[in-house]
Amino acid sequence: MNYGMMMNQGKRGSGKKVGQRLQLQPLSMLKLSLVSTESSQDKEITRAELKERVSKYMAVLIETFYDIGMPVKKEESCFTLGLFAYGKDLLYEWVYLPVTVKRCSRIVSDVNDVFHWLAVQFK
């Protein structure tokens, strides 16, 4: 399936030339799901299983973005059960937070310590 032409930056020896047409699929069609597809929809999963699923999903997401020329910087992005940050966008409980939240967080002496603390919380 082709969902349009994406420009690939061709960085780090991706093997694709700049402007090459890529065969893309929407993220919703990725074969890795965070939701259980077993017969019992009410099955509870452990925190470790959820962490593993999230890690696998993020690995596929990072690879997909890298393939279209938009590398995800690990030091600038984190994923927790409640907060997702990518670039200047912050989502808390899947609601976009205004950019002013990031500006206000600069009051803290080292903002990176705050965001990395959230990622360390689930290790």
DSSP file (Angstrom, degrees, kcal/mol; ACC not computed):
  #  RESIDUE AA STRUCTURE BP1 BP2  ACC     N-H-->O    O-->H-N    N-H-->O    O-->H-N    TCO  KAPPA ALPHA  PHI   PSI    X-CA   Y-CA   Z-CA
    1    1 A M              0   0    0      0, 0.0     2,-0.5     0, 0.0    23,-0.2   0.000 360.0 360.0 360.0 144.1    0.0    0.0    0.0
    2    2 A N        -     0   0    0     21,-0.2    21,-0.1     1,-0.1     3,-0.1  -0.977 360.0-179.7-121.8 121.6    1.2    3.5   -0.7
    3    3 A Y        -     0   0    0     -2,-0.5     2,-0.1     1,-0.4    -1,-0.1  -0.066  63.7 -61.5-109.2  31.3   -0.1    6.3    1.4
    4    4 A G        -     0   0    0     18,-0.1     2,-0.5    20,-0.1    -1,-0.4  -0.348  66.2 -62.2 114.5 166.5    1.7    9.1   -0.3
    5    5 A M        -     0   0    0     -2,-0.1     2,-0.4    16,-0.1    16,-0.1  -0.755  45.2-169.4 -92.1 128.7    5.3   10.2   -1.0
    6    6 A M        -     0   0    0     -2,-0.5     2,-0.5    14,-0.2    16,-0.2  -0.923  22.7-123.5-114.3 142.8    7.5   11.0    1.9
    7    7 A M        -     0   0    0     -2,-0.4     2,-0.5    61,-0.1    11,-0.1  -0.748  22.9-152.1 -86.8 126.0   10.8   12.6    1.6
    8    8 A N        -     0   0    0     -2,-0.5    11,-0.6     9,-0.3    12,-0.2  -0.846   9.6-148.3 -99.4 132.3   13.6   10.6    3.2
    9    9 A Q        -     0   0    0     -2,-0.5     9,-0.2     9,-0.2    -1,-0.1   0.717  26.4-138.2 -71.1 -21.0   16.6   12.5    4.5
   10   10 A G    >   +     0   0    0      7,-0.2     3,-0.5     1,-0.2     2,-0.2   0.835  42.9 164.1  67.5  32.9   18.9    9.6    3.7
   11   11 A K  G >   +     0   0    0      1,-0.2     3,-0.7    55,-0.2    -1,-0.2  -0.488  51.2  10.1 -85.8 153.6   20.8    9.9    6.9
   12   12 A R  G 3  S-     0   0    0      1,-0.2    -1,-0.2    -2,-0.2    -2,-0.1   0.813 126.1 -62.1  52.6  41.4   23.1    7.4    8.5
   13   13 A G  G <  S+     0   0    0     -3,-0.5    -1,-0.2     1,-0.1    -2,-0.1   0.892  74.6 164.3  60.9  43.7   23.3    5.0    5.6
   14   14 A S    <   -     0   0    0     -3,-0.7    -1,-0.1     2,-0.2     3,-0.1   0.640  50.0-124.2 -69.7 -11.2   19.6    4.2    5.6
   15   15 A G  S    S+     0   0    0      1,-0.3     2,-0.4    -5,-0.2    -1,-0.1   0.476  77.5 107.5  83.8   0.4   20.0    2.8    2.0
   16   16 A K        -     0   0    0     -5,-0.1    -1,-0.3     4,-0.0    -2,-0.2  -0.912  66.7-127.4-115.2 140.8   17.3    5.1    0.6
   17   17 A K    >   -     0   0    0     -2,-0.4     3,-2.1     1,-0.1    -9,-0.3  -0.493  39.0 -87.2 -83.3 154.8   18.0    8.0   -1.6
   18   18 A V  T 3  S+     0   0    0      1,-0.3    -9,-0.2    -9,-0.2    -1,-0.1  -0.387 115.9  15.9 -60.2 132.5   16.6   11.5   -0.8
   19   19 A G  T 3  S+     0   0    0    -11,-0.6    -1,-0.3     1,-0.3     2,-0.1   0.470  88.1 150.8  82.7   2.4   13.1   11.8   -2.3
   20   20 A Q    <   -     0   0    0     -3,-2.1     2,-0.3   -12,-0.2    -1,-0.3  -0.446  53.1-110.7 -69.1 138.9   12.7    8.1   -2.8
   21   21 A R        -     0   0    0     -2,-0.1     2,-0.4   -16,-0.1   -16,-0.1  -0.543  35.9-156.3 -71.8 129.1    9.1    6.9   -2.6
   22   22 A L        -     0   0    0     -2,-0.3     2,-0.9   -18,-0.3   -19,-0.3  -0.837  18.1-125.1-108.3 144.7    8.5    4.8    0.5
   23   23 A Q        -     0   0    0     -2,-0.4     2,-0.3   -21,-0.1   -21,-0.2  -0.800  43.5-177.7 -86.1 110.9    5.8    2.2    1.0
   24   24 A L        -     0   0    0     -2,-0.9   -21,-0.2   -20,-0.2   -20,-0.1  -0.744  20.1-164.6-112.7 156.0    4.2    3.5    4.2
   25   25 A Q        -     0   0    0     -2,-0.3     5,-0.1   -23,-0.1    -2,-0.0  -0.989  36.1 -97.0-133.9 147.5    1.4    2.2    6.4
   26   26 A P    >   -     0   0    0      0, 0.0     3,-2.1     0, 0.0     4,-0.3  -0.244  33.9-116.4 -60.4 151.1   -0.5    4.2    9.0
   27   27 A L  G >  S+     0   0    0      1,-0.3     3,-1.5     2,-0.2    37,-0.0   0.816 114.5  65.0 -59.1 -29.6    0.8    3.7   12.5
   28   28 A S  G 3  S+     0   0    0      1,-0.3    -1,-0.3     3,-0.1     0, 0.0   0.694  96.9  57.2 -67.2 -16.2   -2.6    2.1   13.4
   29   29 A M  G <  S+     0   0    0     -3,-2.1    -1,-0.3     2,-0.0    -2,-0.2   0.442  75.7 122.7 -94.5  -0.1   -1.8   -0.8   11.0
   30   30 A L    <   -     0   0    0     -3,-1.5    27,-0.0    -4,-0.3    -3,-0.0  -0.347  68.8-128.5 -60.4 143.1    1.4   -1.7   12.8
   31   31 A K  S    S+     0   0    0      2,-0.0     2,-0.6     0, 0.0    -1,-0.1   0.410  86.4  86.5 -79.1   4.9    1.3   -5.3   13.8
   32   32 A L        -     0   0    0     25,-0.1     2,-0.4    24,-0.1    -2,-0.1  -0.924  60.8-175.2-108.1 123.5    2.3   -4.5   17.4
   33   33 A S        -     0   0    0     -2,-0.6     4,-0.1     1,-0.1    24,-0.1  -0.906  31.5-153.3-122.5 145.5   -0.6   -3.6   19.6
   34   34 A L  S    S+     0   0    0     -2,-0.4     2,-0.4     2,-0.1    -1,-0.1   0.651  82.3  79.6 -84.2 -16.9   -0.7   -2.4   23.2
   35   35 A V  S    S-     0   0    0      1,-0.0     2,-0.2    -3,-0.0    -2,-0.1  -0.755  90.0-114.3 -95.1 136.2   -4.2   -3.8   23.6
   36   36 A S        -     0   0    0     -2,-0.4    -2,-0.1     5,-0.2    -1,-0.0  -0.464  21.1-166.2 -68.2 135.1   -4.6   -7.5   24.2
   37   37 A T        +     0   0    0     -2,-0.2    -1,-0.1    -4,-0.1     4,-0.1   0.232  49.1 120.2-104.9  12.0   -6.3   -9.3   21.3
   38   38 A E  S    S-     0   0    0      2,-0.2     5,-0.1     1,-0.1    -2,-0.0  -0.216  82.0-101.6 -71.4 168.2   -6.9  -12.5   23.3
   39   39 A S  S    S+     0   0    0      1,-0.2     2,-1.1     2,-0.1     3,-0.1   0.828 111.3  69.2 -62.4 -32.6  -10.5  -13.8   23.8
   40   40 A S    >   +     0   0    0      1,-0.2     3,-1.3     2,-0.1    -2,-0.2  -0.754  59.7 179.6 -91.1  99.6  -10.6  -12.3   27.3
   41   41 A Q  T 3  S+     0   0    0     -2,-1.1    -1,-0.2     1,-0.3    -5,-0.2   0.716  80.4  59.7 -70.7 -19.6  -10.6   -8.6   26.9
   42   42 A D  T 3  S+     0   0    0     -3,-0.1    -1,-0.3     2,-0.1     2,-0.1   0.382  73.6 130.9 -90.1   4.9  -10.7   -8.2   30.7
   43   43 A K    <   -     0   0    0     -3,-1.3     2,-0.4    -5,-0.1    -7,-0.1  -0.376  55.0-135.1 -61.4 127.7   -7.4  -10.0   31.2
   44   44 A E        -     0   0    0     -2,-0.1     2,-0.4     1,-0.0    -1,-0.1  -0.675  15.8-152.4 -85.1 137.9   -5.2   -7.9   33.4
   45   45 A I        -     0   0    0     -2,-0.4     2,-0.0     1,-0.1    -9,-0.0  -0.840  18.8-113.1-108.7 150.2   -1.6   -7.6   32.4
   46   46 A T     >  -     0   0    0     -2,-0.4     4,-2.4     1,-0.1     5,-0.2  -0.299  26.9-110.2 -75.7 164.1    1.2   -7.0   34.8
   47   47 A R  H  > S+     0   0    0      1,-0.2     4,-2.6     2,-0.2     5,-0.2   0.874 120.4  53.8 -60.6 -37.9    3.2   -3.8   34.9
   48   48 A A  H  > S+     0   0    0      2,-0.2     4,-2.3     1,-0.2    -1,-0.2   0.902 108.6  48.4 -65.5 -40.9    6.2   -5.6   33.4
   49   49 A E  H  > S+     0   0    0      2,-0.2     4,-2.5     1,-0.2    -2,-0.2   0.910 112.6  48.6 -65.0 -41.5    4.2   -6.9   30.5
   50   50 A L  H  X S+     0   0    0     -4,-2.4     4,-2.7     2,-0.2    -2,-0.2   0.917 110.7  50.5 -64.2 -42.7    2.8   -3.5   29.8
   51   51 A K  H  X S+     0   0    0     -4,-2.6     4,-2.5     1,-0.2    -1,-0.2   0.903 110.8  49.9 -61.5 -40.8    6.3   -2.0   30.0
   52   52 A E  H  X S+     0   0    0     -4,-2.3     4,-2.4     2,-0.2    -2,-0.2   0.916 111.6  47.9 -64.3 -43.4    7.5   -4.7   27.5
   53   53 A R  H  X S+     0   0    0     -4,-2.5     4,-2.7     2,-0.2    -2,-0.2   0.915 112.5  48.7 -63.4 -42.7    4.7   -3.9   25.1
   54   54 A V  H  X S+     0   0    0     -4,-2.7     4,-2.7     2,-0.2    -2,-0.2   0.912 111.1  50.7 -63.9 -41.9    5.3   -0.2   25.3
   55   55 A S  H  X S+     0   0    0     -4,-2.5     4,-2.0    -5,-0.2    -2,-0.2   0.916 112.4  46.1 -62.2 -43.5    9.0   -0.7   24.7
   56   56 A K  H  X S+     0   0    0     -4,-2.4     4,-2.2     2,-0.2    -2,-0.2   0.915 113.0  50.0 -64.8 -43.0    8.3   -2.9   21.6
   57   57 A Y  H  X S+     0   0    0     -4,-2.7     4,-2.6     1,-0.2    -2,-0.2   0.927 111.5  48.0 -61.9 -45.0    5.8   -0.4   20.3
   58   58 A M  H  X S+     0   0    0     -4,-2.7     4,-3.0     1,-0.2    -1,-0.2   0.860 108.3  55.2 -65.2 -35.0    8.2    2.5   20.8
   59   59 A A  H  X S+     0   0    0     -4,-2.0     4,-2.2     2,-0.2    -1,-0.2   0.925 111.5  43.9 -62.7 -43.4   11.0    0.5   19.0
   60   60 A V  H  X S+     0   0    0     -4,-2.2     4,-2.5     2,-0.2    -2,-0.2   0.909 114.5  50.2 -66.3 -41.7    8.7    0.0   16.0
   61   61 A L  H  X S+     0   0    0     -4,-2.6     4,-2.6     2,-0.2    -2,-0.2   0.919 111.2  47.9 -62.5 -44.9    7.6    3.7   16.1
   62   62 A I  H  X S+     0   0    0     -4,-3.0     4,-2.3     1,-0.2    10,-0.3   0.908 113.2  48.3 -63.2 -42.5   11.2    4.9   16.3
   63   63 A E  H  X S+     0   0    0     -4,-2.2     4,-2.3    -5,-0.2    -2,-0.2   0.904 111.6  50.1 -64.2 -41.5   12.3    2.7   13.4
   64   64 A T  H  X S+     0   0    0     -4,-2.5     4,-1.1     2,-0.2    -2,-0.2   0.931 112.5  45.9 -63.6 -46.4    9.3    3.8   11.3
   65   65 A F  H  <>S+     0   0    0     -4,-2.6     5,-3.0     1,-0.2     3,-0.4   0.885 111.9  52.5 -64.4 -38.1   10.0    7.5   11.9
   66   66 A Y  H ><5S+     0   0    0     -4,-2.3     3,-1.6     1,-0.2    -1,-0.2   0.902 104.8  56.1 -63.2 -40.9   13.7    6.9   11.2
   67   67 A D  H 3<5S+     0   0    0     -4,-2.3    -1,-0.2     1,-0.3    -2,-0.2   0.774 107.8  48.1 -64.2 -26.1   12.8    5.2    7.9
   68   68 A I  T 3<5S-     0   0    0     -4,-1.1    -1,-0.3    -3,-0.4    -2,-0.2   0.291 125.9 -99.7 -98.1  11.1   10.9    8.3    6.7
   69   69 A G  T < 5S+     0   0    0     -3,-1.6    -3,-0.2   -61,-0.2    -2,-0.1   0.688  92.6 111.5  87.0  18.6   13.7   10.7    7.7
   70   70 A M      < -     0   0    0     -5,-3.0    -3,-0.1    -6,-0.2    -2,-0.1  -0.658  52.3-162.3-122.9  74.9   12.4   11.9   11.1
   71   71 A P        -     0   0    0      0, 0.0     2,-0.6     0, 0.0    -8,-0.1  -0.304  14.2-133.1 -62.5 138.5   14.8   10.4   13.7
   72   72 A V        -     0   0    0    -10,-0.3     2,-0.7    14,-0.0     3,-0.1  -0.819  15.9-137.7 -92.1 123.0   13.4   10.4   17.2
   73   73 A K    >>  -     0   0    0     -2,-0.6     3,-1.2     1,-0.2     4,-0.8  -0.722   6.1-155.3 -85.3 118.1   16.0   11.6   19.7
   74   74 A K  G >4 S+     0   0    0     -2,-0.7     3,-0.7     1,-0.3    -1,-0.2   0.867  93.2  56.1 -60.7 -37.0   15.9    9.4   22.8
   75   75 A E  G 34 S+     0   0    0      1,-0.2    -1,-0.3    -3,-0.1    41,-0.1   0.661 114.3  39.6 -72.4 -13.7   17.3   12.2   25.0
   76   76 A E  G <4 S+     0   0    0     -3,-1.2    11,-0.4     1,-0.1     2,-0.4   0.417 112.5  60.1-111.9  -1.1   14.4   14.5   24.0
   77   77 A S    <<  +     0   0    0     -4,-0.8     2,-0.3    -3,-0.7     9,-0.2  -0.978  54.4 170.1-131.3 140.9   11.6   12.0   24.0
   78   78 A C  E     -A   85   0A   0      7,-0.9     7,-1.7    -2,-0.4     2,-0.4  -0.969  16.3-153.5-142.5 159.0   10.1    9.8   26.7
   79   79 A F  E     +A   84   0A   0     -2,-0.3     2,-0.2     5,-0.2     5,-0.2  -0.976  22.2 158.0-137.9 122.7    7.1    7.6   27.0
   80   80 A T        -     0   0    0      3,-2.1    39,-0.1    -2,-0.4    -2,-0.0  -0.724  57.5 -92.3-128.0-179.4    5.4    6.8   30.3
   81   81 A L  S    S+     0   0    0     -2,-0.2     3,-0.1     1,-0.2    12,-0.0   0.759 123.7  22.5 -68.7 -22.2    1.9    5.6   31.1
   82   82 A G  S    S+     0   0    0      1,-0.2    11,-3.0    11,-0.1     2,-0.4   0.697 118.9  51.0-115.9 -25.8    0.7    9.2   31.6
   83   83 A L  E     - B   0  92A   0      9,-0.2    -3,-2.1    10,-0.1     2,-0.4  -0.956  49.6-178.4-126.1 133.6    3.1   11.5   29.7
   84   84 A F  E     -AB  79  91A   0      7,-2.7     7,-2.9    -2,-0.4     2,-0.4  -0.998   8.3-175.9-127.8 127.8    4.3   11.5   26.1
   85   85 A A  E     +AB  78  90A   0     -7,-1.7    -7,-0.9    -2,-0.4     2,-0.4  -0.988  10.5 167.2-127.0 129.6    6.8   14.1   24.9
   86   86 A Y  E >   - B   0  89A   0      3,-2.4     3,-2.2    -2,-0.4     2,-0.3  -0.920  67.2 -49.3-140.5 113.9    8.0   14.6   21.4
   87   87 A G  T 3  S-     0   0    0    -11,-0.4   -15,-0.0    -2,-0.4     0, 0.0  -0.453 123.5 -18.4  62.7-123.5    9.9   17.7   20.5
   88   88 A K  T 3  S+     0   0    0     -2,-0.3     2,-0.5    -3,-0.1    -1,-0.3   0.469 116.8  99.0 -93.9  -3.0    7.8   20.7   21.7
   89   89 A D  E <   -B   86   0A   0     -3,-2.2    -3,-2.4     7,-0.0     2,-0.4  -0.734  49.8-174.7 -91.2 130.7    4.6   18.6   22.0
   90   90 A L  E     -BC  85  97A   0      7,-0.5     7,-3.2    -2,-0.5     2,-0.4  -0.988   2.9-171.7-122.1 131.5    3.6   17.3   25.4
   91   91 A L  E     -BC  84  96A   0     -7,-2.9    -7,-2.7    -2,-0.4     2,-0.5  -0.990   1.4-171.7-122.6 128.3    0.6   15.1   26.0
   92   92 A Y  E >  S-BC  83  95A   0      3,-2.5     3,-1.3    -2,-0.4    -9,-0.2  -0.982  81.6 -11.2-120.2 123.7   -0.6   14.2   29.5
   93   93 A E  T 3  S-     0   0    0    -11,-3.0    -1,-0.2    -2,-0.5   -10,-0.1   0.881 130.5 -59.2  51.9  39.9   -3.3   11.5   29.7
   94   94 A W  T 3  S+     0   0    0    -12,-0.3     2,-0.5     1,-0.2    -1,-0.2   0.678 113.3 118.8  63.8  24.4   -3.6   11.9   25.9
   95   95 A V  E <   -C   92   0A   0     -3,-1.3    -3,-2.5     0, 0.0    -1,-0.2  -0.980  69.7-116.2-116.9 129.5   -4.5   15.6   26.1
   96   96 A Y  E     -C   91   0A   0     -2,-0.5    -5,-0.2    -5,-0.2    -7,-0.0  -0.407  26.7-145.3 -63.5 133.3   -2.1   18.2   24.5
   97   97 A L  E     -C   90   0A   0     -7,-3.2    -7,-0.5    -2,-0.1     5,-0.1  -0.775  25.4-103.1 -95.5 145.1   -0.6   20.5   27.0
   98   98 A P    >>  -     0   0    0      0, 0.0     3,-1.8     0, 0.0     4,-0.5  -0.297  28.0-114.8 -65.2 154.4    0.1   24.1   26.0
   99   99 A V  H >> S+     0   0    0      1,-0.3     4,-1.8     2,-0.2     3,-0.7   0.751 110.8  75.2 -61.2 -23.5    3.7   25.0   25.2
  100  100 A T  H 3> S+     0   0    0      1,-0.2     4,-2.9     2,-0.2    -1,-0.3   0.789  84.4  64.9 -62.2 -25.8    3.6   27.3   28.2
  101  101 A V  H <> S+     0   0    0     -3,-1.8     4,-1.6     2,-0.2    -1,-0.2   0.920 103.8  45.7 -61.7 -42.2    4.0   24.2   30.4
  102  102 A K  H << S+     0   0    0     -3,-0.7     4,-0.5    -4,-0.5    -2,-0.2   0.897 112.7  50.7 -67.3 -39.1    7.4   23.5   28.9
  103  103 A R  H >< S+     0   0    0     -4,-1.8     3,-1.2     1,-0.2    -2,-0.2   0.913 109.8  50.0 -64.5 -41.2    8.3   27.2   29.3
  104  104 A C  H >< S+     0   0    0     -4,-2.9     3,-1.8     1,-0.3     4,-0.3   0.835 100.8  64.2 -65.7 -31.2    7.3   27.1   32.9
  105  105 A S  G >< S+     0   0    0     -4,-1.6     3,-1.3     1,-0.3    -1,-0.3   0.668  83.6  77.0 -68.5 -13.7    9.3   24.0   33.5
  106  106 A R  G <  S+     0   0    0     -3,-1.2    -1,-0.3    -4,-0.5    -2,-0.2   0.627  74.7  78.4 -70.5 -11.1   12.4   26.0   32.7
  107  107 A I  G <  S+     0   0    0     -3,-1.8    -1,-0.3    -4,-0.2    -2,-0.2   0.864  77.3  86.0 -61.9 -34.5   12.1   27.5   36.2
  108  108 A V  S <  S-     0   0    0     -3,-1.3     3,-0.4    -4,-0.3     6,-0.0  -0.452  92.0-123.4 -67.0 139.9   13.6   24.2   37.4
  109  109 A S  S    S+     0   0    0      1,-0.3     2,-0.4    -2,-0.1    -1,-0.1   0.866 100.6  22.0 -57.4 -40.6   17.4   24.4   37.3
  110  110 A D    >>  -     0   0    0      1,-0.1     3,-1.0     2,-0.0     4,-0.9  -0.832  65.5-175.0-132.8  96.0   17.8   21.4   35.0
  111  111 A V  H >> S+     0   0    0     -2,-0.4     4,-1.7    -3,-0.4     3,-0.7   0.846  82.6  63.5 -58.7 -37.6   14.7   20.6   33.0
  112  112 A N  H 3> S+     0   0    0      1,-0.3     4,-2.4     2,-0.2    -1,-0.3   0.837  96.8  58.0 -60.4 -31.9   16.2   17.4   31.5
  113  113 A D  H <> S+     0   0    0     -3,-1.0     4,-1.5     2,-0.2    -1,-0.3   0.883 104.8  52.0 -63.5 -36.8   16.5   15.9   35.0
  114  114 A V  H <X S+     0   0    0     -4,-0.9     4,-1.0    -3,-0.7    -2,-0.2   0.950 113.6  41.1 -65.1 -49.6   12.7   16.3   35.4
  115  115 A F  H  X S+     0   0    0     -4,-1.7     4,-1.1     1,-0.2     3,-0.4   0.889 115.0  50.3 -69.6 -38.8   11.8   14.6   32.1
  116  116 A H  H  X S+     0   0    0     -4,-2.4     4,-2.2     1,-0.2    -1,-0.2   0.802 101.5  64.2 -69.5 -26.6   14.4   11.8   32.6
  117  117 A W  H  X S+     0   0    0     -4,-1.5     4,-1.4    -5,-0.2    -1,-0.2   0.891  99.3  53.8 -61.0 -38.7   13.1   11.2   36.1
  118  118 A L  H  < S+     0   0    0     -4,-1.0     4,-0.4    -3,-0.4    -1,-0.2   0.883 109.7  46.7 -64.0 -38.5    9.7   10.1   34.6
  119  119 A A  H >< S+     0   0    0     -4,-1.1     3,-1.0     1,-0.2    -1,-0.2   0.878 110.4  52.3 -71.0 -37.2   11.4    7.6   32.3
  120  120 A V  H >< S+     0   0    0     -4,-2.2     3,-1.8     1,-0.2    -1,-0.2   0.780  93.1  75.6 -68.9 -26.2   13.5    6.2   35.2
  121  121 A Q  T 3< S+     0   0    0     -4,-1.4    -1,-0.2     1,-0.3    -2,-0.2   0.784  96.1  47.4 -56.8 -29.9   10.4    5.7   37.3
  122  122 A F  T <         0   0    0     -3,-1.0    -1,-0.3    -4,-0.4    -2,-0.2   0.302 360.0 360.0 -99.4   8.9    9.4    2.6   35.2
  123  123 A K    <         0   0    0     -3,-1.8    -1,-0.2    -4,-0.1    -2,-0.1   0.468 360.0 360.0 -84.7 360.0   12.8    0.8   35.3
